[in-house]
Amino acid sequence: MTKVLVVEDIPLNMELILDILRAMNFIVHGASNGEEAFRMTQKEQYDVIIMDIEMPIMDGMTATKIIKRNPAYVNIPIIVLTAYAMKGDREKYLNRAVMNILQNHRCAKLYEKDGEI
């Protein structure tokens, strides 16, 4: 099974994302900031990481840069999760070794379509 690390500092958003992924039969773990995510990647191997950008303690871009230094994570996709996806952000994040961008409201709409809300 695919193991996913979700990094999100807002508890309601974290719960929503974890619920969606569990419903899709992913193995999921959560971290509330980039520093915690970094520590978790030192202990476990994840197949994909979903990373919020704006978080306390360590932001998502800093955490991504540090995690990607580990040879075990060089080719692991990191999906950016942000409410601030403005024109130009996609290219900026992709240039920083991030694989994709999702906006929070899109995740909520996907969840609504499944009839869970």
The 8 nearest C-alpha neighbors of each residue, nearest first, counted from 0:
[[1, 2, 25, 26, 24, 46, 3, 27],
 [0, 2, 25, 46, 26, 3, 45, 47],
 [1, 3, 26, 45, 46, 27, 25, 0],
 [4, 2, 27, 47, 48, 45, 46, 26],
 [3, 5, 48, 28, 29, 27, 49, 45],
 [4, 6, 49, 29, 48, 50, 28, 30],
 [5, 7, 30, 50, 31, 29, 51, 49],
 [8, 6, 31, 51, 13, 9, 5, 32],
 [7, 9, 31, 54, 32, 10, 6, 13],
 [8, 10, 12, 11, 7, 13, 31, 54],
 [11, 9, 13, 12, 14, 8, 7, 31],
 [12, 10, 14, 13, 9, 15, 16, 8],
 [13, 11, 15, 9, 14, 10, 16, 7],
 [14, 12, 10, 16, 11, 15, 7, 17],
 [13, 15, 11, 17, 12, 16, 18, 10],
 [16, 14, 12, 18, 13, 17, 11, 19],
 [17, 15, 19, 13, 18, 14, 12, 20],
 [16, 18, 20, 14, 19, 15, 21, 13],
 [19, 17, 21, 15, 16, 20, 14, 22],
 [20, 18, 22, 16, 17, 21, 15, 23],
 [19, 21, 23, 17, 22, 25, 18, 16],
 [20, 22, 24, 18, 23, 25, 19, 17],
 [23, 21, 19, 20, 24, 18, 25, 17],
 [22, 24, 20, 21, 25, 19, 18, 26],
 [25, 23, 21, 22, 20, 26, 0, 1],
 [26, 24, 21, 1, 20, 23, 27, 2],
 [25, 27, 2, 1, 3, 24, 21, 0],
 [28, 26, 3, 2, 4, 25, 17, 29],
 [27, 29, 4, 5, 3, 30, 26, 17],
 [28, 30, 5, 4, 6, 31, 27, 13],
 [29, 31, 6, 36, 35, 32, 5, 7],
 [30, 32, 8, 7, 6, 35, 29, 33],
 [33, 31, 35, 34, 30, 54, 8, 57],
 [32, 34, 57, 62, 36, 35, 59, 58],
 [35, 33, 37, 36, 57, 32, 38, 62],
 [34, 36, 38, 37, 33, 32, 30, 39],
 [37, 35, 33, 39, 34, 30, 38, 40],
 [36, 38, 34, 40, 35, 39, 66, 33],
 [39, 37, 35, 41, 36, 40, 34, 42],
 [38, 40, 36, 42, 41, 37, 43, 35],
 [41, 39, 43, 37, 42, 38, 44, 36],
 [40, 42, 38, 39, 43, 37, 44, 69],
 [43, 41, 39, 40, 38, 44, 37, 45],
 [44, 42, 40, 41, 39, 45, 38, 2],
 [43, 45, 40, 46, 42, 71, 41, 2],
 [46, 44, 2, 47, 3, 43, 4, 48],
 [47, 45, 2, 1, 3, 75, 44, 48],
 [46, 48, 3, 76, 45, 75, 77, 4],
 [49, 47, 77, 4, 3, 5, 50, 78],
 [50, 48, 78, 5, 77, 79, 6, 4],
 [51, 49, 6, 79, 80, 59, 78, 48],
 [50, 52, 80, 7, 59, 81, 79, 6],
 [53, 51, 59, 58, 81, 60, 54, 50],
 [52, 54, 58, 51, 59, 55, 81, 8],
 [55, 53, 58, 32, 8, 52, 57, 56],
 [54, 56, 57, 32, 58, 53, 8, 33],
 [55, 57, 32, 54, 58, 34, 33, 35],
 [58, 56, 33, 34, 55, 32, 54, 62],
 [59, 57, 54, 53, 33, 61, 60, 52],
 [58, 60, 52, 62, 61, 51, 33, 50],
 [59, 61, 63, 62, 58, 52, 64, 95],
 [62, 60, 64, 63, 59, 58, 65, 57],
 [61, 63, 33, 59, 65, 60, 64, 66],
 [64, 62, 60, 66, 61, 65, 59, 67],
 [63, 65, 61, 67, 62, 66, 60, 68],
 [66, 64, 62, 68, 63, 67, 61, 37],
 [65, 67, 63, 68, 64, 69, 62, 37],
 [66, 68, 73, 64, 69, 72, 65, 63],
 [69, 67, 65, 66, 70, 64, 73, 72],
 [68, 70, 67, 71, 72, 66, 73, 65],
 [71, 69, 73, 72, 68, 67, 74, 66],
 [70, 72, 69, 73, 74, 44, 75, 67],
 [73, 71, 75, 70, 67, 69, 74, 66],
 [72, 74, 67, 70, 75, 71, 69, 68],
 [75, 73, 72, 76, 71, 67, 70, 77],
 [74, 76, 72, 73, 47, 46, 77, 48],
 [77, 75, 47, 98, 74, 78, 48, 97],
 [76, 78, 48, 97, 98, 49, 47, 79],
 [79, 77, 49, 99, 98, 100, 50, 48],
 [78, 80, 100, 50, 51, 99, 49, 101],
 [81, 79, 51, 101, 50, 102, 100, 78],
 [82, 80, 102, 83, 51, 103, 52, 84],
 [81, 83, 102, 103, 84, 80, 104, 101],
 [82, 84, 81, 85, 102, 88, 52, 103],
 [85, 83, 88, 82, 81, 102, 86, 89],
 [86, 84, 88, 83, 87, 89, 82, 81],
 [85, 87, 88, 84, 89, 90, 83, 91],
 [86, 88, 89, 90, 85, 91, 84, 92],
 [89, 87, 91, 85, 90, 86, 84, 92],
 [90, 88, 92, 91, 87, 93, 100, 84],
 [91, 89, 93, 92, 88, 87, 94, 95],
 [92, 90, 88, 94, 89, 93, 87, 95],
 [93, 91, 95, 94, 89, 90, 97, 88],
 [94, 92, 97, 90, 95, 96, 91, 98],
 [93, 95, 91, 92, 96, 90, 97, 89],
 [94, 96, 92, 93, 97, 91, 64, 60],
 [97, 95, 93, 94, 98, 92, 64, 63],
 [98, 96, 93, 77, 92, 95, 99, 78],
 [97, 99, 77, 78, 76, 93, 96, 100],
 [100, 98, 78, 79, 97, 101, 93, 77],
 [101, 99, 79, 78, 80, 89, 102, 98],
 [102, 100, 80, 79, 81, 103, 99, 105],
 [101, 103, 81, 82, 105, 104, 80, 84],
 [104, 102, 82, 106, 105, 81, 80, 101],
 [103, 105, 107, 106, 102, 108, 82, 101],
 [104, 106, 108, 107, 102, 103, 109, 101],
 [107, 105, 109, 103, 104, 108, 110, 102],
 [106, 108, 110, 104, 105, 109, 111, 103],
 [109, 107, 111, 105, 110, 106, 104, 112],
 [110, 108, 106, 112, 107, 111, 105, 113],
 [109, 111, 107, 113, 108, 112, 115, 106],
 [112, 110, 108, 116, 114, 113, 109, 115],
 [113, 111, 109, 114, 110, 108, 115, 116],
 [112, 114, 110, 111, 115, 109, 116, 108],
 [115, 113, 111, 112, 116, 110, 109, 108],
 [114, 116, 113, 111, 110, 112, 19, 109],
 [115, 111, 114, 110, 113, 112, 107, 108]]
